[in-house]
Amino acid sequence: MKFLLSLAAFVLAFSSFSIASSRSQRAHGAVVFNESGCRHCHSIGNVGGHKGPDLSGVGRRKSKAAMRQQIVYGSKVMPAFGDDLEPGDLKDLIAYLKSCRQKPAKTQPVSIPN
């Protein structure tokens, strides 16, 4: 019985540490997003640039592997950041982006006066 209580206490302590660690990873990832220049081209929650796609819901749409590929190697329109980010920063940035699960804000169509 003592063993089961010890095991339960260990599991509870580890899960609490894991949640706190995950939260700090996401917080650091948000800092990386802002300081690495991602916000110049991308917006999250209507904050940031509009040159690249809105990443408000990227966590629902993309896997971690797809995010890593895009960030590290870039694409035709996005530069590669693989050489600019430390492995821990990249991991935290992906954790932050994976937590971005809201639907992008709907924009009102712009009417052009005649």
MDTraj code that builds the backbone (N, CA, C; nanometers):
import mdtraj as md
import numpy as np

residues = "MET LYS PHE LEU LEU SER LEU ALA ALA PHE VAL LEU ALA PHE SER SER PHE SER ILE ALA SER SER ARG SER GLN ARG ALA HIS GLY ALA VAL VAL PHE ASN GLU SER GLY CYS ARG HIS CYS HIS SER ILE GLY ASN VAL GLY GLY HIS LYS GLY PRO ASP LEU SER GLY VAL GLY ARG ARG LYS SER LYS ALA ALA MET ARG GLN GLN ILE VAL TYR GLY SER LYS VAL MET PRO ALA PHE GLY ASP ASP LEU GLU PRO GLY ASP LEU LYS ASP LEU ILE ALA TYR LEU LYS SER CYS ARG GLN LYS PRO ALA LYS THR GLN PRO VAL SER ILE PRO ASN".split()
xyz = np.array([
    [0.0822, -0.1196, 0.0000],
    [0.0000, 0.0000, 0.0000],
    [0.0867, 0.1262, 0.0000],
    [0.1965, 0.1218, 0.0808],
    [0.2867, 0.2360, 0.0853],
    [0.3463, 0.2646, -0.0521],
    [0.3777, 0.1536, -0.1225],
    [0.4342, 0.1685, -0.2562],
    [0.3369, 0.2400, -0.3495],
    [0.2109, 0.2035, -0.3459],
    [0.1101, 0.2668, -0.4314],
    [0.0940, 0.4147, -0.3978],
    [0.0959, 0.4477, -0.2695],
    [0.0865, 0.5886, -0.2295],
    [0.2091, 0.6656, -0.2770],
    [0.3261, 0.6065, -0.2655],
    [0.4492, 0.6711, -0.3122],
    [0.4449, 0.6897, -0.4632],
    [0.3994, 0.5888, -0.5324],
    [0.3889, 0.5959, -0.6782],
    [0.2896, 0.7052, -0.7196],
    [0.1758, 0.7117, -0.6526],
    [0.0754, 0.8144, -0.6835],
    [0.1321, 0.9536, -0.6572],
    [0.2062, 0.9697, -0.5488],
    [0.2661, 1.1002, -0.5178],
    [0.3685, 1.1381, -0.6239],
    [0.4475, 1.0412, -0.6678],
    [0.5470, 1.0670, -0.7715],
    [0.4804, 1.1087, -0.9022],
    [0.3785, 1.0367, -0.9421],
    [0.3069, 1.0677, -1.0663],
    [0.2441, 1.2066, -1.0585],
    [0.1838, 1.2389, -0.9469],
    [0.1233, 1.3713, -0.9299],
    [0.2285, 1.4807, -0.9355],
    [0.3399, 1.4610, -0.8688],
    [0.4473, 1.5610, -0.8698],
    [0.5043, 1.5765, -1.0099],
    [0.5268, 1.4667, -1.0808],
    [0.5815, 1.4726, -1.2152],
    [0.4859, 1.5410, -1.3113],
    [0.3567, 1.5128, -1.3011],
    [0.2595, 1.5754, -1.3912],
    [0.2497, 1.7246, -1.3626],
    [0.2603, 1.7662, -1.2381],
    [0.2590, 1.9092, -1.2056],
    [0.3815, 1.9771, -1.2632],
    [0.4982, 1.9120, -1.2524],
    [0.6210, 1.9664, -1.3091],
    [0.6081, 1.9763, -1.4605],
    [0.5504, 1.8736, -1.5210],
    [0.5346, 1.8712, -1.6657],
    [0.4442, 1.9840, -1.7143],
    [0.3362, 2.0100, -1.6433],
    [0.2454, 2.1196, -1.6803],
    [0.3154, 2.2537, -1.6666],
    [0.3881, 2.2743, -1.5569],
    [0.4596, 2.3997, -1.5362],
    [0.5678, 2.4166, -1.6416],
    [0.6382, 2.3075, -1.6736],
    [0.7429, 2.3121, -1.7741],
    [0.6845, 2.3473, -1.9104],
    [0.5714, 2.2863, -1.9436],
    [0.5048, 2.3142, -2.0701],
    [0.4621, 2.4608, -2.0786],
    [0.4109, 2.5121, -1.9687],
    [0.3678, 2.6521, -1.9645],
    [0.4882, 2.7446, -1.9846],
    [0.6006, 2.7138, -1.9210],
    [0.7189, 2.7982, -1.9364],
    [0.7765, 2.7857, -2.0770],
    [0.7659, 2.6665, -2.1384],
    [0.8090, 2.6500, -2.2774],
    [0.7276, 2.7400, -2.3697],
    [0.5967, 2.7389, -2.3512],
    [0.5099, 2.8219, -2.4361],
    [0.5390, 2.9700, -2.4145],
    [0.5610, 3.0097, -2.2903],
    [0.5913, 3.1504, -2.2610],
    [0.7229, 3.1904, -2.3278],
    [0.8227, 3.1049, -2.3177],
    [0.9507, 3.1349, -2.3828],
    [0.9344, 3.1340, -2.5342],
    [0.8522, 3.0438, -2.5868],
    [0.8264, 3.0395, -2.7306],
    [0.7629, 3.1679, -2.7808],
    [0.6759, 3.2285, -2.6999],
    [0.6147, 3.3571, -2.7378],
    [0.7214, 3.4656, -2.7450],
    [0.8163, 3.4615, -2.6518],
    [0.9269, 3.5579, -2.6543],
    [1.0103, 3.5369, -2.7802],
    [1.0396, 3.4113, -2.8127],
    [1.1162, 3.3799, -2.9341],
    [1.0412, 3.4308, -3.0575],
    [0.9099, 3.4103, -3.0615],
    [0.8272, 3.4574, -3.1736],
    [0.8439, 3.6078, -3.1930],
    [0.8393, 3.6818, -3.0839],
    [0.8508, 3.8274, -3.0922],
    [0.9927, 3.8727, -3.1227],
    [1.0915, 3.8135, -3.0570],
    [1.2290, 3.8598, -3.0704],
    [1.2985, 3.8111, -3.1972],
    [1.2488, 3.7053, -3.2579],
    [1.3113, 3.6516, -3.3795],
    [1.2555, 3.7152, -3.5057],
    [1.1604, 3.8035, -3.4916],
    [1.1062, 3.8732, -3.6069],
    [0.9853, 3.8072, -3.6699],
    [0.9373, 3.6982, -3.6129],
    [0.8199, 3.6307, -3.6697],
    [0.7013, 3.7266, -3.6776],
    [0.6894, 3.8105, -3.5750],
    [0.5750, 3.9024, -3.5648],
    [0.5766, 4.0102, -3.6730],
    [0.6910, 4.0308, -3.7378],
    [0.6945, 4.1303, -3.8459],
    [0.6085, 4.0869, -3.9644],
    [0.6033, 3.9557, -3.9871],
    [0.5273, 3.9041, -4.1015],
    [0.3988, 3.8326, -4.0630],
    [0.3947, 3.7751, -3.9431],
    [0.2802, 3.6942, -3.9006],
    [0.2066, 3.7600, -3.7844],
    [0.0766, 3.7408, -3.7830],
    [-0.0028, 3.7898, -3.6702],
    [-0.0599, 3.6711, -3.5934],
    [-0.0824, 3.6949, -3.4657],
    [-0.1528, 3.6012, -3.3791],
    [-0.2485, 3.6859, -3.2978],
    [-0.3768, 3.6576, -3.3083],
    [-0.4760, 3.7355, -3.2360],
    [-0.4781, 3.8819, -3.2764],
    [-0.4675, 3.9087, -3.4037],
    [-0.4696, 4.0448, -3.4594],
    [-0.3519, 4.1310, -3.4168],
    [-0.2442, 4.0705, -3.3688],
    [-0.1237, 4.1445, -3.3335],
    [-0.0112, 4.0937, -3.4213],
    [0.0484, 4.1827, -3.4968],
    [0.1601, 4.1462, -3.5821],
    [0.1360, 4.1862, -3.7257],
    [0.2252, 4.1395, -3.8110],
    [0.2204, 4.1761, -3.9520],
    [0.1226, 4.0926, -4.0322],
    [0.1072, 4.1339, -4.1574],
    [0.0122, 4.0655, -4.2453],
    [0.0768, 4.0203, -4.3756],
    [0.2100, 4.0245, -4.3809],
    [0.2811, 3.9777, -4.4998],
    [0.2699, 3.8255, -4.5125],
    [0.2757, 3.7564, -4.3987],
    [0.2602, 3.6110, -4.3955],
    [0.1236, 3.5753, -4.3413],
    [0.0934, 3.4459, -4.3366],
    [-0.0385, 3.4039, -4.2881],
    [-0.0590, 3.4321, -4.1393],
    [-0.1849, 3.4495, -4.1021],
    [-0.2252, 3.4622, -3.9619],
    [-0.2026, 3.3260, -3.8967],
    [-0.1293, 3.3249, -3.7853],
    [-0.0971, 3.1986, -3.7179],
    [-0.1836, 3.1737, -3.5953],
    [-0.2936, 3.2444, -3.5834],
    [-0.3800, 3.2299, -3.4660],
    [-0.4256, 3.0864, -3.4436],
    [-0.4512, 3.0125, -3.5471],
    [-0.5005, 2.8760, -3.5333],
    [-0.4058, 2.7706, -3.5873],
    [-0.2782, 2.8064, -3.6008],
    [-0.1820, 2.7130, -3.6605],
    [-0.1706, 2.5837, -3.5806],
    [-0.1934, 2.5898, -3.4508],
    [-0.1858, 2.4706, -3.3674],
    [-0.2920, 2.3672, -3.3993],
    [-0.4018, 2.4105, -3.4596],
    [-0.5073, 2.3172, -3.5012],
    [-0.4771, 2.2586, -3.6384],
    [-0.4074, 2.3345, -3.7210],
    [-0.3902, 2.2973, -3.8616],
    [-0.2614, 2.2217, -3.8927],
    [-0.1552, 2.2498, -3.8213],
    [-0.0233, 2.1954, -3.8560],
    [0.0319, 2.1055, -3.7463],
    [0.1020, 2.0031, -3.7862],
    [0.1708, 1.9163, -3.6899],
    [0.3009, 1.9832, -3.6472],
    [0.3589, 1.9342, -3.5388],
    [0.4879, 1.9862, -3.4943],
    [0.5939, 1.9659, -3.6018],
    [0.5901, 1.8511, -3.6677],
    [0.6879, 1.8215, -3.7731],
    [0.6751, 1.9201, -3.8899],
    [0.5527, 1.9518, -3.9293],
    [0.5311, 2.0463, -4.0388],
    [0.5772, 2.1872, -3.9987],
    [0.5519, 2.2251, -3.8735],
    [0.5983, 2.3560, -3.8256],
    [0.7508, 2.3618, -3.8276],
    [0.8143, 2.2570, -3.7762],
    [0.9610, 2.2516, -3.7728],
    [1.0176, 2.2647, -3.9140],
    [0.9613, 2.1909, -4.0081],
    [1.0057, 2.1948, -4.1479],
    [0.9974, 2.3369, -4.2031],
    [0.8846, 2.4018, -4.1819],
    [0.8623, 2.5368, -4.2342],
    [0.9601, 2.6366, -4.1722],
    [0.9770, 2.6295, -4.0406],
    [1.0636, 2.7252, -3.9715],
    [1.2102, 2.7023, -4.0082],
    [1.2540, 2.5787, -4.0067],
    [1.3956, 2.5484, -4.0302],
    [1.4356, 2.5727, -4.1752],
    [1.3524, 2.5280, -4.2707],
    [1.3904, 2.5335, -4.4116],
    [1.3224, 2.6449, -4.4906],
    [1.2195, 2.7064, -4.4355],
    [1.1503, 2.8124, -4.5067],
    [1.0715, 2.7599, -4.6251],
    [1.0382, 2.8505, -4.7152],
    [0.9649, 2.8150, -4.8369],
    [0.9972, 2.9190, -4.9427],
    [0.9204, 2.9188, -5.0486],
    [0.9442, 3.0166, -5.1550],
    [0.9292, 3.1598, -5.1056],
    [0.8384, 3.1817, -5.0113],
    [0.8118, 3.3182, -4.9652],
    [0.8598, 3.3464, -4.8225],
    [0.8960, 3.2409, -4.7481],
    [0.9422, 3.2597, -4.6107],
    [1.0881, 3.2181, -4.6007],
    [1.1713, 3.3038, -4.5404],
    [1.3121, 3.2649, -4.5249],
    [1.3282, 3.1516, -4.4240],
    [1.4376, 3.0805, -4.4348],
    [1.4704, 2.9728, -4.3407],
    [1.5282, 3.0333, -4.2132],
    [1.4904, 2.9767, -4.0995],
    [1.5413, 3.0249, -3.9714],
    [1.6188, 2.9161, -3.8967],
    [1.6504, 2.8050, -3.9639],
    [1.7209, 2.6948, -3.9008],
    [1.8556, 2.7344, -3.8434],
    [1.9279, 2.8224, -3.9114],
    [2.0592, 2.8654, -3.8636],
    [2.0496, 2.9768, -3.7602],
    [1.9331, 3.0376, -3.7458],
    [1.9172, 3.1513, -3.6559],
    [1.8669, 3.1132, -3.5171],
    [1.8066, 2.9958, -3.5042],
    [1.7451, 2.9562, -3.3777],
    [1.8231, 2.8427, -3.3111],
    [1.8424, 2.8564, -3.1824],
    [1.9003, 2.7478, -3.1032],
    [1.7972, 2.6353, -3.0939],
    [1.8415, 2.5102, -3.0793],
    [1.7459, 2.3982, -3.0717],
    [1.6389, 2.4159, -2.9632],
    [1.6763, 2.4644, -2.8456],
    [1.5784, 2.4856, -2.7384],
    [1.4783, 2.5941, -2.7738],
    [1.5267, 2.7009, -2.8387],
    [1.4371, 2.8085, -2.8811],
    [1.3380, 2.7586, -2.9850],
    [1.3867, 2.6768, -3.0786],
    [1.2993, 2.6210, -3.1819],
    [1.1925, 2.5326, -3.1187],
    [1.2326, 2.4489, -3.0248],
    [1.1381, 2.3599, -2.9566],
    [1.0318, 2.4407, -2.8827],
    [1.0730, 2.5459, -2.8133],
    [0.9780, 2.6292, -2.7390],
    [0.8880, 2.7083, -2.8335],
    [0.9437, 2.7560, -2.9447],
    [0.8630, 2.8283, -3.0436],
    [0.7539, 2.7366, -3.0986],
    [0.7882, 2.6132, -3.1285],
    [0.6902, 2.5176, -3.1793],
    [0.5850, 2.4874, -3.0723],
    [0.6275, 2.4747, -2.9465],
    [0.5313, 2.4522, -2.8371],
    [0.4332, 2.5693, -2.8289],
    [0.4847, 2.6909, -2.8446],
    [0.3977, 2.8094, -2.8425],
    [0.3009, 2.8073, -2.9610],
    [0.3532, 2.7839, -3.0798],
    [0.2674, 2.7827, -3.1982],
    [0.1641, 2.6702, -3.1910],
    [0.2027, 2.5562, -3.1338],
    [0.1076, 2.4456, -3.1192],
    [-0.0058, 2.4839, -3.0246],
    [0.0203, 2.5772, -2.9321],
    [-0.0841, 2.6217, -2.8394],
    [-0.1772, 2.7262, -2.9014],
    [-0.1406, 2.7780, -3.0171],
    [-0.2239, 2.8775, -3.0863],
    [-0.3324, 2.8030, -3.1625],
    [-0.4500, 2.7963, -3.1029],
    [-0.5562, 2.7134, -3.1581],
    [-0.6843, 2.7907, -3.1887],
    [-0.6823, 2.9227, -3.1755],
    [-0.8044, 2.9992, -3.2000],
    [-0.8283, 3.0157, -3.3490],
    [-0.9505, 3.0406, -3.3812],
    [-0.9847, 3.0651, -3.5205],
    [-0.9398, 3.2061, -3.5559],
    [-0.8839, 3.2251, -3.6771],
    [-0.8421, 3.3592, -3.7173],
    [-0.9615, 3.4547, -3.7180],
    [-0.9343, 3.5790, -3.6856],
    [-1.0397, 3.6802, -3.6863],
    [-1.0887, 3.7006, -3.8286],
    [-1.2181, 3.7150, -3.8416],
    [-1.2746, 3.7413, -3.9739],
    [-1.2542, 3.8885, -4.0057],
    [-1.2088, 3.9134, -4.1254],
    [-1.1897, 4.0514, -4.1672],
    [-1.3072, 4.0935, -4.2516],
    [-1.3426, 4.2168, -4.2387],
    [-1.4532, 4.2715, -4.3168],
    [-1.4037, 4.3020, -4.4572],
    [-1.4820, 4.2684, -4.5589],
    [-1.4415, 4.3021, -4.6950],
    [-1.4330, 4.4534, -4.7115],
    [-1.3332, 4.4954, -4.7844],
    [-1.3138, 4.6385, -4.8084],
    [-1.3913, 4.6766, -4.9337],
    [-1.4757, 4.7769, -4.9189],
    [-1.5499, 4.8218, -5.0382],
    [-1.4765, 4.9401, -5.0984],
    [-1.4678, 4.9390, -5.2283],
    [-1.4000, 5.0449, -5.3012],
    [-1.5058, 5.1395, -5.3554],
    [-1.4960, 5.2684, -5.3188],
    [-1.5960, 5.3643, -5.3680],
    [-1.5859, 5.3808, -5.5200],
    [-1.6987, 5.4024, -5.5823],
    [-1.7032, 5.4208, -5.7279],
    [-1.6541, 5.5544, -5.7686],
])
top = md.Topology()
chain = top.add_chain()
for i, resn in enumerate(residues, 1):
    res = top.add_residue(resn, chain, resSeq=i)
    for name in ("N", "CA", "C"):
        top.add_atom(name, md.element.get_by_symbol(name[0]), res)
traj = md.Trajectory(xyz[None], top)
